[in-house]
Amino acid sequence: MYYKKLKFVLPFVLISFIVSIILCISILPSPKIKRNSNMIFLDSNNNLIYEELHNQEGKYVELEKINKRTIDIFVAIEDKNFYNHLGIDGSRILKALYENIKNMDITQGASTITQQLSKNLFLNDEQSYIRKIKEILISFLIEKSYSKDGILEAYFNTLYFGHGIYGIQNAASFFFDKNTDNLSVAESAMLVGIINAPSIYSPYTNYEKSIEKFRVILTYLYEEKIVNYAEYLESYNYDFLFNFERKVTT
């Protein structure tokens, strides 16, 4: 009897949730991005709502100055449907929801690039459904107001790579003494592996784990035809020239 009633209640709850999201998107103002060496976000009245002050001297990088191959690799690993969704990936959410219910715990998040940006700027790392709903709402607001390129640019400049390093340009400089426009396929794959868990996959603190993660990512990129066979072979045993003479802040 309980389950028969439940099947009538659930559609109502789902429809109410969707309607609430649509109303919020229509009513709430979207954050405005001011590009600077630091990340500054303003509300519709130009009031400061967020400012990221780097732990070390940082550099903001425009999207067109990031290697196209680097962009392709990050998108393929972090959110392969990025250019097709409106902030969330329904198929990934349903899969994650199934796994979370099966495990009776929040073990998967299925966050898109837009959701990651929302979390990095406005939320925290709390694992709860309330935070996830907030993240989804903010993601819709961001997608409503900014182009995909604008979202990607903000995303790349707010990524955390450990050691007090925010932004891909600062990471490229710290790890490889390079700018983002000349990162190799292997270096890009290494960097995208780090952001998953910097304390585990940073080559500065755990070289073996970082190489293991890098090769898993590289294999996936080859299987998904993001890199070709020649690039895969060249990168698999890549001789990384790390730039670790700088002092690390933790």
Secondary structure, DSSP 8 states (H G I E B T S, - for coil): -HHHHHHHHHHHHHHHHHHHHHHHHHHS---EEE-SSSEEEE-TT--EEEEE--SS------GGGS-HHHHHHHHHHH-TTTTTSSS--HHHHHHHHHHHHHHTS-------HHHHHHHHHH-----SHHHHHHHHHHHHHHHHHS-HHHHHHHHHHH-B-STT-BSHHHHHHHHHS--GGG--HHHHHHHHHHTT-HHHH-TTT-HHHHHHHHHHHHHHHHHTTSS-HHHHHHHHT--------S----
